[in-house]
Amino acid sequence: MKAAVVTAPGDWAVLDVADPVPGPGEVVVEVERCGICGTDLHVVDGDAGSLAYPVIPGHEFSAHVVALGAGVTHPALGTFVVVDPMVFCGHCVQCRSGWTNLCVTGGGLGTTADGAFARYVKVQANQCEPVPESVPAEWAPLTEPLSCVLHALDRIGPVLGTDTLVIGAGPAGLMLTRMLSLGGARVDVVERRPERLQSAPAFGADRTATSTDQLDRERGWGLVVDATGNAAAIQEGLSLVRRAGTFAVFGVSHAAAKVEISPYDIFKRELTIVGSNSVRHSFGRALRALAGGRVPGDKLLDEPVPLGEIATALRRTRDGSGLKATVLPGTA
């Protein structure tokens, strides 16, 4: 099969690789569509922490089940599914306490295990979620990023009536804006790219601006969420949190990125700082939210490209042109 393989940091190509074979408890799925996110760029660039190369990126995907491993009876052959990409042992102290996304030996499809920038991928059968007919097929890959958003909201807690600032109006920032507004928050959005910012009102943004200087919020916001992973944006965002407020780190930064924090300032303002890492017991809920029309997927997705043109999709993701780039791995 054809797959986009990162052989070393900064070195990747579309290559011929062996088709995967399912082991016990596993299935092989034929990928229909795969979204691209910032994490994929970190994998390509080699700044996503400790990774073993070569690896096939891609973790936001929909697929059809085409082969069953020993002992697998569900999902059945031909089922259209999305796949929770988390890889975890199930035995360590983190897994046994329910924090499978923080498994001490774990990782994920597309990072520590081969992912979906390929025609076929091998996955755990029990991490496949059948896609309801009410979800448009092209929307299905949004399940994974939306599940990350729902996990972030679990970490943040209730937001009813909270003045909120979302930094970044990429796909994740827009989905955060949508779910926060549905939760009763009053959401302002800042984004330096006007072409992205114009999408924010359709996702529930109350006010939009290309800079926080344009928003009259002298006392700050009760909740500030960074959806960029940019160290400078995080540094500024921390300064904008109201006393007794919360700052949430959602965007994925470079592993070596640093931000200056004053312990006294955190003490003085009684700030809460929370992190949110990937997916935790939120995948099925995200799929149900898509089925219920909670997120306007048609306003997020760019025109998909074949696997042979994945360089174009990676470039669009890197420079922020468009919104959610997607790849069709089964096409040349």
N, C-alpha and C positions, 0 to 999 in steps of 0.2 A: 504494500500500500504506500501511498504518498503521505508524508508528514513533514511539518515544519519542525526541524530539530535544532536545538541550541547545543552545539558541541563544546563550546567554551564561552565565557563572558564576552559578549560583543560579536560572537562568531556563530552564525546560524544560516541554514539553507533548507529548501524543500528537497527532501531526499526520499529514496525508496528504502523502506524498512520492512521487517517481517510483520505479518499480521499477528495480533495478540491471540493467545489461546486461553480460555477461561479455566481456572482451577476450581476446586471445591468451594461452593458458596459464591462463585463469581459468574458474571455474564459478560459477553462481548456485545457492545452496542455499536451501531453504525451511526455516526454523527451526522445530523442534518444541518444544524447551525451552531456556531460557537461565537460568543461575544468576546471582545477584547477589552481588558481593563488595565489600569496602571500596574497591577501586580505582574502582568505578563511582560510589561516593559522592564520591570525590575529584574525578572528572570533573564530576559534577553541581555540586559546590560551587566548582569552579575552583581547587583547591589541589593539582592533580596535576602541577605544573610547567608547562612551555610547551606549550599546546594551541591548536589552531586551531578555533574554533567557527564554524558549528554542527557538531555531531558526534552520532552515534547511539552510545551506550554499549553494553556487553554483549560479553563475550568467552568465557564459559563455556557453550558451547552444543552441541547436537546438531541434525542437520538431514538432509534428503533432497536429493540432487542433482536439480535441475530444468532446468538449461540448461548447455550446454557452449560454451566459447569456441573460437576457431580453434586447431587442433592438439591439442586435448584428446581423449584416448581413455580415460583412467582418472582418476577413478572414473566408472563408467557411470551413465547416467541412472537415477534411482530408488535409488541406493545410499545406505544410512543411514550417516552419517559424523559424526565429531567433527573439529574444525578447530584446528590449532595457530595461535594468533592473532598470532604474532610477525610484524612487518613489517620486512624488512631488505634492504639493497641487494645483498649478496653480493660486493661489490667492495672495500670499505674494509679497512683494516688489521685491524679487529676481526673482520669477517666472514671474511676470508681466514685468520685464525688460529683460526677455529672458534667465536668468541664472537659469534654472530649475535644473541643477546639484547642485546648492547651495541653494536649497529651505530650508527655516529656520525650517520647520517641516518635511522635507523629509528624504530620505535614499535610499535604494535599495533592490531589491530581493537578498536574501542570506545574508543580513546584518540586516536590520530593518523589513523585511518581508520574509516569507519562500521562499527559492530558489529551485534550480534544482538538488540537490543531492537527488532526489526522482523521482518516476515513473511519478507522475503528479504534476503540479504546476499551480496555478491560477494567471492570468496576465491580464493587461489591453489590450483589443482588439486593441486599436489604437496604441499600442507600438509593435505590431507584424509586421515583415517585411517578406513577402513571399520570399523564396530563389529561385533565378533563376536556371534553369536546368544547366546552364554553370558553376555553383559552385559545385564542388564535395561535396557530402553530408558530408563526414568526415571533410571537411574544414569549414563547416558552423559555428561551435562554435568559430572560430577565429574572427568572425565579431566583437564581443564585445571588445576584447583587441585591435584590429586594430582601432576601433572607438575611444578608449582612446588615441591611438597614434595620430590620426588625430586631436583630440581636442588639444593635446599638440602642434602640429605643428601650429594650429590656434593661440595659445597663443604666440608661438615663433616668428611667422611671416616669411617673405621671407628669404631663406637660400642660394640662388644662389651665388656660389663662396665663401661661408663661410668655413673656416677651422674649423672642428667640431670634438669634442671628445665625444664619447658615452661610459659611464662607465657601464659595465655589458653586457654580451652577452647571457642572458636568452631570452625567447621568446619575451618579450617586447623590450629588447635592440636590438634584431635582426630586429624586425619590424620597430623600430625607425631608425635603420641604413638604411634599405631598402627605407623607405619613404623620409628620409633626402637626400639620394644619388639621388633618382629620382627627388628631388627638386633642384638639382644642387650643393649640398654641397659636400665637400671633407671630408670623414668621417674616422677617426681613432677609433678603438675600443680597450678597455682594459678589460680583464676578467681574473681572477686568475685561473679559471678552463680550462686547455688546451683543454679538450674534447668539451667544449662549444665554445671556441675561434675559433676552426678550422671551424666552420660553418659560421663565420662572412664574409669572402670574397664572399661567394655565395649570401649574402644579400647586397653587394655593399661596404663593407669596403675596404678602400685604404690600410691601414696598421693595423696590429694587434699586441698586446703585452700583456703579463701577468702583466706588471707594466708600469706606465707612465715614469718611469726612462729609459725605453728602447726606448722611442720615443724622437727624437731630435726636440723639439718644445720649444726653449728657451723663446720665447716671449709669449708662451701660445696659446690658441685657441680662436677664435672669439666667439664660442658657445661651451659650455660644458653641456651635458645632463646626469643627474644621473638616471639610470634605476635599481638601486639596493635597494634604501631605507636605505642603511647602513650609519649611521651617520659619520663614519670615512671616507668613500668614498666621502660623500658630503663635509666634511671639506676639504679634499684634492682637490676635484674638484673646489671648490670656489677659491683656490689659483692658479689654472691653467687657469683662464679666462684672456684673453688679455684685455688691457685697452679698455674701451668703449664696452666691450663684454657682453655676456648674459650667465647666468647660469639658467638652467631649472631643476626644481625638479619634476621628473616623478615617481620614485619608491616610494612605500608606506612604510613609516617608522613606527616603534612602536609609539603609541600616546605620550609616555613619552620621546622619544628620543630628545636630545638637541645637537646643534652645536654652537660653538662660532663664532660670526661675529663681525668684527671691523667696526663700522660705518664710521670711518675715512678712512679705506681702500676702502669701497664702494664709498665714496665721491671722494677719490683721483683717483681711477681708473674709475669712472663713470660707475659702473657696473649696469646691469639690472638683477634682479632676478625674475623669474616667476614660479608660481605653476600651476599645471594642475590636476584637480580633476575629474576623471571618464569621462563621456560622455556628450557632449553638441552639439546637432544638427549635429552629425557626424555619426550616426548609419547607415543610408541609404547610405551615401558616402562610408563607409567602406565595405558594402556588394557589392556595385558596383565595388570597387577596387579589391575585391576578384574575382568577375565575370570577370573582365578584365585581370586577371592574374598578377596583380601588385605585389603580394606577393606569393612566392613559399611555399604554405601551406604544401606540402609533406615533406619539409625539417624541419618542426617545430614539427610535431606531433609524440608522442610516441605511442606504441601499447596500445589501450584502455583496461581497466580492468572492470570487473563487479562490481556492487555496493558492493557486499560482500567482495571485495578485495580493498576497497577504502583506507584502512590504508596504503597499499603499495603505492598507487598513492600520498597520502599526504606525505609519507616519502620521495619519490623521489623528490617531489616539494621542501620539506624542505631542503634536502641535496644537491639539484642542480644536481642530476644525471639525465641524459636525458634532454629533453627540455619541451614540453607541454604535461603534463599528462592529460588523459581524462578518464571519467567514463561512463559506460553504465548503467544508473539507472534502466532500465527495465529488467536487467538480475541479477540473484542471485549471 
